Structure formats: C-alpha cells, structure tokens
Amino acid sequence: MSTIHLLKPLAVFILALLTNTLYASAIYPIDRASILAGSKFDIKVELNSEINLSDLTLEMNGVPLNSVLGKKGDFIANENGKGSAIIFRDVELKKPGKYDLVASTAQERLQVSWDVYASGPRRVKNVILFIGDGMTIANRTTARVLSKGIQEGKYQGKLAFDEMPSTAMIGTSGSDSLITDSANSMSAYTTGHKTAVNAMGVYVSRASDNLSHPKVETIAELIKRKTKMSVGIVSDAELQDATPGAMVAHTRRRADKQYIADQLFSSGAEVILGGGSAYFYPQSTKGSKRKDEKNLIENFKAGGYQLAFTKQELLSAAENKNTKKLFGVFHPDNMDGSLDRLYLGKNTVQQYPNQPDLTEMTKSAIEVLSRNPNGFFLMVEAALIDKFNHPLDWERAAFDTIMLSNAVQIAKDYAKTHPDTLIIVTPDHTHSGSISGVVNDDKPGPLREKVGIYADAGYPNYPRADAMGYPNKIDVSKRIAFFYGNYPDHYETLHPKLDGTFVPAVKDQSGKYVANPKYIQLQEDAIHVGGNLPVHQESGVHTADDAVLNAQGPGSEKFKGFMDNTEVFKVMVQSLGLGSK
C-alpha cells in the first residue's frame, strides 16, 4: 500500500476531529446481547465516516451477512451528516449459538458477539407479571408494618409476595447509565435487550427520528405472532406511560404518548385497563391531548371490545361471560392512589369518584383473559408506588404497595386452581427510602428530637388494619420515621400529607427548585432540609439499588441469586416456549 493510501484514513480522522464531526461507530444489537432464537430485531451498523457501500464488508461467523440473513440491508450514505450506516429490518436468527458480527472498512473495524438461545417446549399456560414501579425494600417493609402489624419483633402476617418460594436480586442499569428510568428498565423485561434512558423497544442509535431506531420485538408481539394466547395490560398510571408502553411500543422517547396510544390499539391485546383517556379521544374532544382527530375509543368499540369508564362498568363487563375483549380507561391522567381513593378523598378523587382499584382491574383482567383456552400473558403495574416515591410521599407509596399485595393475592388465588401459571412480582427499578426509627409526638423538644432510634424507637401505634389491609388512620402519635436518600430542598414535617400528595419543592424566580414554603406555613417547626440533588431537580430520583423479585409457579425456580433484568424476559419466554427449537 502506498504512503498516500496510508495517510488518507489518518487525514480523514484528523479532519473530523478538527471540524468536530467525528461520531462514534457502533453495531446494534450491542456486544454481549442475548437474543431469543426466532425473535425479530433490527441490525444496524453505524460508521464514523462517509463511505461507498462497496467499501463495507459485513460478515457473521465468517460468512457474508447478506447470505446469512437472506436479505440486503438499507444503506444510508450519510446519516444526518454523521457518517454512513446500514440497517437490516426484521431479522430472525433461528439457530441457537454464538454469533460474531464483524463490520470493516479501510478505516475501521467493529465487532460484536451475541448469544442466541432457544426456549425448549412450553412449560406454562399463563404468565402474570406484576410491576411494583419503583418499589424498594423499605416500601415493602412499611406496607407490612401498616397492613400486618409487628409485635415484639415479629410481624403478624406477610404480604402476598413475601410468601413466594423464589427470590432474586435484579440489576436494573441501562445501556447508557447506571441509573435507569421506567422506559428502559421495563423494556429489558419485555424484550430481553438493554436500552437507554427514556427509550423502549429500540436500541438508541444516532437516528434523528424517534421511531427510526433499530427495533427489538416485545413479548406481547412475540405472543401475538407465534401463539393464540391472549395479552392483557393493566396499569393505574396513564396507559401511555413507560411501563405499559414498553409492552407494545418502539420509540426513543417515552414522551411519544400519542404514538404509544396508537400502538396499544394496534397491539391486539385483549385487555387494556388504566388511566390516560386523554390520548384516546380526538383532538376536538375537551381534555384530549391528541394532535389529530383519531378516535381510538371508537376504534376499540368497532374492534369488538367491551368498553368501561367506571368501576361499575368494569365489573359488569368482566362478569359477562361473552366478554372476550375489554378496554377500560378511568382517568384522563394517572389514576388516584388507594390512600386518597379509600380514605382521604384528596387529589382528583372528587372529580373522578368511580375509579376502580388495582385489585378490581386485576380480577377483571384475569376473568376475561382466562376465557381463552390457549392461555394468557398479563402485565399488571402498580405505577403509583413510583409516583409517590418521587415526591417523598412514603405513606401513599406504602398504601399502594399494600394494594399491589392485594392484587397479587388475587393472582395467587387463581393459580390455586390453575397451577400452570407463572406469577412474577418485581420492581422495574428502585428508590432510596429507608426506615430510621419512630416519630413520637410525646417526646419533648424540637421536631427532630421526636425521632426515636434504636431502643428509643419502640413501635408505631397505627390502628389494626381493616379487611383490605389498610389502617384507617395514619396521622397517629407514633409514626414510622421514613427518610429518602436523595431529595431536593424541602421542609420535613414528619407528618403524613393529608391534603394531597407532597410537593417538596417549587421553582423560584431564577428557575431553581427551592423548598415549598407551604409546609413551613402549615407547620411552624418543619425542618428545612437542604437538597443533595442538582437545583433543577424538583423531586427524588431513582437509584441503582438491586430490585427484589419474587415468583411462584413453573419456571420460577430459575429466579435465584443475582440476575440482570434482561434475564427476566429470558425466563418468561423460555417458560412459554416462544423460541425456535
């Protein structure tokens, strides 16, 4: 090779550095990806310079990639001024084994290795996946204290998922960050692939369009393509929110809620229940958040779904043995939590008094889905645990953890007569809360001195829980002292927020978040707590702490020790036999 030819790549590299246009090259799926045999996914190769297609060599296990895939990719000569790229859509690798993909040009060489695994035969008829969004260990502990009681160091009962035989610690980090959000963490459960913060069902590439990134098939899509099973999606958040959205959507931005609403309809899921009605109505409808005149409510109706907009309509529709498809939306936004709906009547309960409980949605979903003799996959999200952990409102998070336990018990009761059901209960990620003692109003001194620790803590005096597991009073004289590890500036009152969800911080004139003065006005001895998060952050954030997963039923024995979140998908698809043999 001549000196001129050797210097040319170097010159291109230096020129790119000088003009600040050098972009990292990449292959998607990323290195060490585990891929279900027979699942569909996109392969994308991104180069950091502009080339001719003839200058690119692609080989998989030493064989030209076109030959292995039986198709040619779409070549992009210059992708947004960042270099050339090629993408192969809807790829399937049906044979298990190790796959090495090498992309090379005169200037660069990229290589990734993938593990393609099979599933074997189907072992279960049904899978029910419960997501306690953002549920950390302290949420479970507070829920157990409030609902079961504790005496002389022993709890008087257990939560429904405490008694499941299999337990694993789940790592939740994404492809781009130690700290995850609900979009990419749930996407790991539904696709078996890692992705980045705010993304679902895609690998985050340098594509400029949110919907053009390389896609990976979700478990809902696999089930619909390969089986005659039914699919159910239940959440007490907006149905377009990250967790339910990751069941069906492929987007770089979880904020694409109109698109996610469209995908929920297109998914063919037989049961869809939750909040977020504002994205199902046409733009001309009052309260709609759509940007077009598409009426998804009418589309669901025309598609043979029974519709429900109140608790009563939900229960009636589910009890009707002719109901095989059910769509219900009960709030234009996120639904209200159990503490407000059942006891305080705050937040938006007065405007929407007929919202169902997560237990009622779970029971209704199982009733409808179980009418399919081929089995079902149901995802149930207790979304508001996370929505209350963010603003440091631990009491509301505890009540919704109790509600999750009640919903799980319904599934366990179903499994008693349907033992071929795998039940999984897991957070998608965690928060930072911990119990540090007991607040005793009778202790003398300023507010912080009322926190009892160690032997001085004793036990709280919440009243005995009712039949649903909730104490009917939470502002008692001896309360759990619960503190979060990350927070904005705020006033700590050491009291439950009886007038609505805690709003710890508000923007000042400079745009920074400062402690909400409302709480010092309500309680003169409230403690000002200087935040440990950046001043642009208005609430607490997720943590990288391991999530605790519990499971029962066939296949649950695979959950043990420490596991990556993508392995939850692997257990589910192997239990359902969704991989090519």
C-alpha positions in Angstrom: 0.0 0.0 0.0 1.4 3.4 -0.9 2.2 6.1 1.6 -0.6 8.2 0.2 -3.2 5.4 0.8 -1.9 5.0 4.4 -2.2 8.7 5.1 -5.7 9.1 3.7 -7.6 7.5 6.6 -5.4 9.4 9.1 -6.2 12.7 7.3 -10.0 11.9 7.4 -9.7 11.2 11.1 -7.8 14.4 11.8 -10.2 16.5 9.6 -13.2 15.0 11.5 -11.6 16.0 14.8 -10.9 19.5 13.7 -14.4 20.0 12.4 -15.9 18.3 15.4 -17.9 15.9 13.3 -16.4 12.6 14.5 -19.2 10.3 15.7 -18.7 7.0 17.5 -19.3 4.0 15.3 -21.5 1.2 16.6 -23.3 -2.0 15.9 -26.8 -2.8 17.3 -27.7 -5.1 19.0 -24.8 -4.3 21.2 -22.0 -6.6 22.3 -23.0 -9.4 24.6 -26.6 -9.1 23.7 -28.7 -12.3 24.4 -31.3 -12.9 21.7 -34.2 -15.3 21.7 -34.0 -17.6 18.7 -36.7 -16.7 16.2 -37.4 -13.3 17.7 -37.4 -10.3 15.3 -35.0 -7.5 15.7 -33.1 -4.9 13.6 -29.4 -4.9 12.9 -27.7 -1.5 12.4 -24.1 -0.7 11.7 -23.1 2.9 12.1 -19.7 4.2 10.7 -18.0 7.4 11.7 -17.2 8.4 8.1 -19.0 8.5 4.8 -18.2 5.5 2.5 -19.4 3.7 -0.5 -21.4 0.5 0.1 -18.9 -1.5 -1.9 -16.2 -0.5 0.7 -18.1 -2.1 3.6 -17.6 -5.8 4.5 -20.2 -7.4 6.8 -19.6 -11.0 8.0 -21.4 -13.1 10.5 -19.4 -16.0 11.8 -17.1 -15.6 8.7 -20.0 -15.7 6.2 -21.3 -12.6 4.3 -24.2 -11.1 6.3 -26.5 -10.9 3.3 -26.1 -14.6 2.8 -26.8 -15.4 6.5 -29.9 -13.2 6.6 -31.2 -13.9 3.1 -31.7 -10.2 2.6 -30.0 -6.9 1.8 -29.9 -4.0 4.2 -30.9 -0.4 3.6 -27.7 1.6 3.1 -27.6 5.2 4.2 -24.7 7.0 2.5 -24.7 9.9 5.0 -26.9 9.7 8.1 -27.6 13.2 9.3 -24.1 14.3 8.5 -22.6 11.7 10.9 -21.3 9.0 8.6 -22.7 6.1 6.7 -24.9 3.4 8.1 -26.7 0.2 7.1 -29.8 -1.3 8.7 -31.4 -4.7 8.3 -35.1 -4.7 9.5 -37.0 -7.7 11.0 -34.0 -10.1 11.2 -34.5 -13.6 12.7 -31.7 -15.9 13.8 -33.4 -19.2 14.3 -30.5 -21.4 15.2 -29.1 -21.1 18.8 -25.4 -20.4 19.3 -22.8 -17.7 19.4 -22.8 -15.2 16.6 -19.9 -12.8 15.8 -20.7 -9.9 13.5 -17.8 -8.0 12.0 -18.1 -4.8 10.1 -15.0 -3.4 8.4 -13.9 -0.7 6.0 -10.5 0.6 5.1 -10.7 3.0 8.1 -12.3 1.0 10.9 -13.3 -2.5 12.2 -16.2 -3.2 14.5 -17.2 -6.5 16.1 -19.9 -7.7 18.5 -20.8 -11.1 19.8 -24.3 -12.3 20.6 -25.7 -15.3 22.4 -28.8 -16.6 20.6 -30.7 -19.0 22.8 -33.7 -21.4 22.3 -36.6 -21.9 24.7 -37.4 -25.6 24.5 -41.0 -26.7 24.9 -43.7 -24.6 26.6 -44.0 -25.2 30.4 -46.7 -22.9 31.5 -50.1 -21.9 30.2 -50.3 -18.4 31.8 -47.8 -15.8 32.9 -48.8 -12.9 35.2 -46.1 -10.2 35.6 -46.6 -7.7 38.4 -44.5 -4.5 38.3 -44.3 -2.6 41.6 -43.0 0.5 39.8 -40.1 2.0 41.8 -40.8 -0.3 44.8 -37.8 -0.5 47.1 -37.4 -2.8 50.1 -38.5 0.0 52.5 -41.8 0.3 50.7 -42.4 -3.4 51.4 -41.4 -3.1 55.0 -43.7 -0.1 55.6 -46.5 -1.8 53.9 -46.0 -4.9 56.1 -45.9 -2.8 59.3 -49.1 -0.9 58.3 -51.1 -3.9 57.0 -50.0 -6.8 59.2 -48.6 -5.1 62.3 -45.5 -6.1 64.3 -45.2 -7.1 67.9 -42.1 -8.0 69.9 -40.1 -8.1 66.8 -42.3 -10.4 64.8 -44.7 -9.5 62.0 -48.3 -10.6 62.5 -48.5 -11.6 58.8 -46.9 -11.3 55.4 -47.5 -9.6 52.1 -48.8 -11.8 49.3 -45.4 -11.8 47.5 -43.4 -12.3 50.8 -44.5 -15.9 50.7 -43.5 -16.8 47.2 -40.8 -19.5 47.0 -38.4 -17.9 44.6 -36.4 -14.7 45.1 -33.8 -13.0 43.0 -31.9 -9.7 43.2 -32.3 -7.8 39.9 -29.8 -5.4 38.4 -31.5 -2.6 36.6 -28.9 -0.4 34.9 -29.4 0.6 31.2 -27.1 0.7 28.3 -26.2 4.3 28.8 -26.4 4.9 32.6 -26.0 3.3 36.0 -29.4 4.8 36.8 -32.4 3.7 34.8 -35.9 5.0 34.2 -39.1 3.0 33.8 -38.9 3.0 30.0 -35.6 1.2 29.5 -36.0 -0.9 32.7 -39.4 -2.2 31.6 -38.1 -2.6 28.0 -35.5 -5.0 29.4 -38.3 -7.1 30.8 -40.4 -7.1 27.7 -37.6 -7.5 25.1 -34.6 -9.1 26.7 -32.4 -6.2 25.4 -30.7 -3.3 27.1 -31.6 0.2 26.0 -31.1 3.8 27.2 -33.0 6.2 29.5 -36.3 7.2 28.0 -36.3 4.5 25.3 -38.4 1.4 24.9 -38.3 -1.4 22.3 -35.3 0.1 20.5 -31.6 0.4 20.6 -30.7 4.1 20.8 -28.7 4.9 17.7 -27.9 8.2 16.1 -31.2 8.3 14.1 -32.9 11.7 14.4 -36.5 10.3 14.2 -37.7 8.8 17.5 -39.3 5.9 15.6 -36.4 5.0 13.3 -34.0 3.5 15.8 -33.3 -0.3 15.5 -36.2 -2.2 16.9 -36.4 -5.3 19.1 -39.6 -7.4 19.3 -41.6 -7.2 22.6 -43.0 -10.2 24.4 -46.5 -9.1 23.5 -45.6 -9.0 19.8 -43.9 -12.4 20.1 -47.0 -13.9 21.7 -49.3 -12.4 19.1 -47.1 -13.6 16.2 -46.3 -17.1 17.5 -49.3 -18.2 19.6 -53.1 -18.0 20.0 -52.7 -16.7 23.6 -54.3 -13.5 24.9 -52.5 -10.5 26.2 -53.5 -8.1 29.0 -52.1 -4.7 30.0 -53.2 -3.1 33.3 -51.8 0.0 35.0 -53.1 2.7 37.4 -50.9 5.2 35.5 -51.6 6.6 32.1 -51.7 3.6 29.7 -49.2 5.5 27.6 -46.7 5.8 30.5 -43.4 4.0 30.3 -44.2 0.6 31.8 -47.4 -0.2 29.9 -46.0 1.5 26.8 -42.9 -0.8 26.8 -45.3 -3.7 26.2 -46.1 -2.6 22.7 -44.0 0.5 21.6 -40.7 1.2 19.9 -39.5 4.7 20.4 -36.5 6.7 21.6 -38.7 9.0 23.7 -41.3 7.7 26.2 -43.0 11.1 25.8 -44.4 9.9 22.4 -47.7 9.2 24.1 -50.0 9.7 21.2 -47.9 7.1 19.2 -48.0 4.7 22.2 -51.8 5.0 22.5 -52.0 4.1 18.8 -49.7 1.1 19.4 -51.9 -0.1 22.3 -54.8 -0.4 19.9 -52.6 -1.9 17.1 -51.2 -4.5 19.5 -54.4 -6.5 19.6 -54.1 -7.0 23.3 -57.4 -8.4 24.5 -57.5 -6.5 27.8 -56.3 -2.9 28.3 -57.2 -1.2 31.6 -55.9 2.0 33.2 -55.7 5.8 33.0 -54.7 8.1 30.2 -58.0 8.6 28.5 -56.9 12.0 27.1 -54.8 10.2 24.4 -57.6 8.0 23.2 -60.0 10.8 22.2 -59.8 13.1 19.1 -58.2 16.5 19.4 -61.6 18.2 19.2 -62.8 16.5 22.3 -62.5 18.6 25.5 -59.5 17.4 27.5 -57.9 15.5 24.7 -54.1 15.5 24.4 -54.0 14.2 20.8 -52.8 16.3 17.9 -55.2 14.6 15.4 -58.8 13.6 15.1 -58.3 9.9 15.5 -60.9 8.4 17.9 -59.3 5.3 19.5 -62.3 4.8 21.7 -64.5 4.2 18.7 -61.8 2.1 17.2 -61.8 -0.2 20.2 -65.5 -0.4 20.1 -65.5 -1.3 16.4 -62.9 -3.9 17.2 -65.2 -5.8 19.4 -64.0 -4.6 22.8 -66.4 -4.1 25.7 -65.8 -0.5 27.0 -65.7 0.6 30.6 -65.2 4.0 32.1 -66.2 3.4 35.7 -65.6 0.7 38.3 -69.2 -0.4 37.9 -68.9 -0.7 34.2 -65.7 -2.6 34.5 -67.1 -5.2 36.9 -70.2 -5.7 34.9 -68.3 -6.1 31.6 -65.9 -8.6 33.2 -68.6 -10.7 34.7 -70.3 -11.1 31.3 -69.2 -14.4 30.0 -69.4 -13.2 26.5 -66.7 -10.6 27.1 -63.5 -11.7 25.4 -62.0 -8.3 24.8 -62.1 -5.4 27.3 -60.9 -1.8 27.1 -61.3 0.5 30.1 -60.0 3.9 30.9 -60.9 5.6 34.2 -59.0 8.8 34.4 -57.6 11.3 31.8 -54.2 11.2 33.5 -52.7 8.9 36.2 -55.3 7.3 38.5 -55.6 8.2 42.2 -53.8 6.1 44.8 -55.5 3.9 47.4 -55.0 6.3 50.4 -56.8 9.1 48.6 -59.5 7.0 46.9 -60.4 4.9 50.0 -59.8 7.3 52.9 -58.8 10.9 52.3 -60.7 11.8 49.2 -57.9 14.1 48.0 -56.0 14.8 44.8 -58.6 14.2 41.9 -60.9 11.7 43.7 -63.8 14.2 43.8 -63.6 14.7 40.1 -63.3 11.0 39.3 -65.1 9.2 42.1 -65.7 5.9 40.3 -62.1 4.7 39.6 -61.6 1.0 40.2 -58.9 -0.4 42.5 -55.9 -2.2 41.0 -57.3 -5.3 42.6 -60.6 -4.9 40.6 -58.7 -4.3 37.4 -56.5 -7.4 38.1 -59.5 -9.6 38.8 -61.4 -8.4 35.8 -58.4 -8.9 33.5 -57.9 -12.5 34.7 -61.6 -13.2 34.3 -61.6 -12.1 30.7 -58.2 -13.5 29.7 -58.9 -16.9 31.2 -61.7 -17.4 28.8 -59.1 -18.1 26.1 -58.3 -21.9 26.3 -54.8 -21.2 24.9 -53.7 -19.2 27.9 -52.7 -15.6 28.5 -49.9 -13.2 29.4 -50.9 -10.4 31.8 -48.9 -7.4 32.9 -50.2 -5.5 35.9 -48.4 -2.3 37.1 -48.8 -0.7 40.5 -47.5 2.5 39.0 -48.2 4.9 41.8 -45.6 3.5 44.2 -43.1 5.3 42.0 -45.3 8.3 41.5 -45.4 8.8 45.3 -41.7 7.9 46.0 -40.6 10.7 43.7 -42.2 13.4 45.8 -41.0 11.7 49.0 -44.6 10.7 50.0 -43.9 7.4 51.7 -47.3 6.9 53.2 -49.1 7.0 49.8 -46.4 4.7 48.4 -46.9 2.2 51.3 -50.7 2.1 50.8 -50.2 1.4 47.1 -47.7 -1.4 48.0 -50.5 -2.9 50.1 -52.8 -2.6 47.1 -50.2 -4.4 45.0 -50.1 -7.2 47.6 -53.9 -7.5 47.4 -53.7 -7.7 43.6 -51.0 -10.4 43.8 -53.2 -12.4 46.2 -55.9 -12.4 43.5 -53.5 -13.9 41.1 -52.3 -16.5 43.7 -55.9 -17.5 44.3 -56.3 -18.0 40.6 -53.2 -20.1 40.5 -54.5 -22.4 43.2 -56.9 -23.9 40.6 -54.6 -23.1 37.6 -51.2 -24.3 38.8 -49.8 -24.0 35.3 -49.5 -20.2 35.9 -46.2 -18.4 36.5 -46.5 -15.3 38.7 -43.7 -12.8 38.9 -43.6 -9.7 41.2 -40.8 -7.2 40.7 -39.9 -3.6 40.7 -38.6 -2.2 37.4 -36.1 -0.1 39.4 -35.8 1.2 43.0 -35.9 4.4 45.1 -33.8 5.4 48.1 -36.1 5.2 51.1 -35.3 3.7 54.5 -36.9 3.4 57.9 -34.7 5.0 60.6 -36.9 4.9 63.6 -40.3 6.1 65.1 -41.5 9.6 65.4 -43.1 10.1 68.8 -45.2 13.3 69.3 -45.0 13.0 73.1 -41.2 13.3 73.1 -40.1 16.8 74.3 -38.0 19.2 72.3 -37.9 20.4 68.7 -39.3 18.2 65.8 -36.1 16.3 65.1 -35.8 15.2 68.7 -39.1 13.4 68.4 -37.4 10.8 66.2 -36.7 7.8 68.4 -33.8 5.5 67.2 -32.7 2.0 68.4 -34.2 1.1 71.8 -35.7 4.6 72.0 -37.8 4.0 68.8 -40.2 1.4 70.1 -43.0 0.6 67.8 -45.6 2.8 65.9 -49.2 2.8 67.1 -51.1 2.6 63.9 -54.6 1.0 64.4 -55.2 -2.6 63.3 -55.7 -2.8 59.5 -59.1 -3.4 58.0 -60.1 -6.3 55.9 -58.2 -4.8 52.9 -55.0 -4.4 54.9 -55.2 -0.7 55.4 -55.1 1.2 58.8 -57.9 3.8 58.8 -55.7 6.4 60.4 -52.1 7.3 59.5 -51.5 10.5 61.4 -51.1 8.7 64.7 -48.9 9.9 67.6 -46.2 7.3 67.0 -45.3 7.0 63.3 -42.7 5.4 61.1 -39.7 7.7 60.6 -39.1 7.2 56.9 -36.3 9.2 55.1 -35.2 9.2 51.4 -31.6 9.3 50.5 -31.9 11.8 47.6 -34.1 14.8 47.5 -34.4 18.5 46.5 -34.6 21.3 49.1 -37.8 20.7 51.1 -39.4 21.1 54.5 -39.6 17.9 56.5 -42.8 17.8 58.6 -42.5 14.2 59.9 -46.3 14.0 59.3 -48.4 12.4 56.5 -49.7 14.9 53.9 -53.4 14.7 54.5 -54.3 17.4 52.0 -52.8 15.8 48.9 -49.6 14.4 47.6 -46.4 16.0 49.0 -44.9 18.7 46.7 -41.5 19.1 48.2 -40.0 21.8 46.0 -41.2 24.7 43.8 -39.4 26.9 41.3 -38.2 30.3 42.4 -37.8 33.4 40.2 -34.4 32.2 39.0 -35.9 28.8 37.9 -34.2 26.8 40.6 -36.2 24.5 42.8 -36.4 25.6 46.5 -38.3 24.2 49.5 -42.0 24.6 49.1 -43.0 27.3 51.7 -46.5 25.8 52.0 -45.2 23.3 54.6 -43.5 25.8 56.9 -46.7 27.8 56.8 -48.7 24.7 57.7 -46.3 23.6 60.4 -44.0 26.1 62.1 -41.5 23.6 63.3 -41.0 21.9 59.9 -37.3 21.3 59.3 -35.6 22.9 56.3 -33.6 20.2 54.5 -31.0 21.3 52.0 -31.2 19.2 48.9 -28.5 16.8 47.7 -29.7 16.8 44.1 -29.0 19.4 41.4 -31.1 22.5 41.8 -33.0 21.8 38.6 -34.4 18.6 40.1 -37.9 19.0 41.7 -38.2 15.6 43.3 -36.4 12.4 44.4 -34.8 10.2 41.7 -34.4 6.5 41.0 -31.5 4.5 42.4 -29.2 1.7 41.2 -30.0 -0.4 44.2 -30.9 -4.0 43.3 -34.6 -4.8 42.9 -36.1 -7.7 44.8 -38.1 -10.2 42.6 -40.4 -12.8 43.9 -42.0 -15.6 41.9 -44.0 -18.8 42.0 -45.2 -21.5 39.6 -43.5 -23.5 36.8 -40.2 -21.8 35.8 -40.0 -19.7 39.0 -37.1 -21.9 40.2 -34.9 -20.1 37.6 -35.1 -16.9 39.6 -32.3 -17.0 42.1 -29.2 -15.1 43.2 -28.3 -12.0 41.2 -29.8 -11.6 37.8 -29.7 -9.0 35.1 -33.1 -7.5 34.2 -32.9 -8.9 30.7 -32.9 -12.4 32.2 -36.5 -11.9 33.5 -37.5 -11.8 29.8 -35.5 -15.0 29.2 -37.2 -16.9 31.9 -40.7 -15.8 30.7 -40.1 -16.7 27.0 -38.5 -20.0 27.9 -41.4 -20.9 30.2 -43.8 -20.0 27.3 -41.7 -21.9 24.7 -41.5 -18.8 22.4 -38.1 -19.5 21.0 -37.3 -21.6 17.8 -36.2 -25.1 18.6 
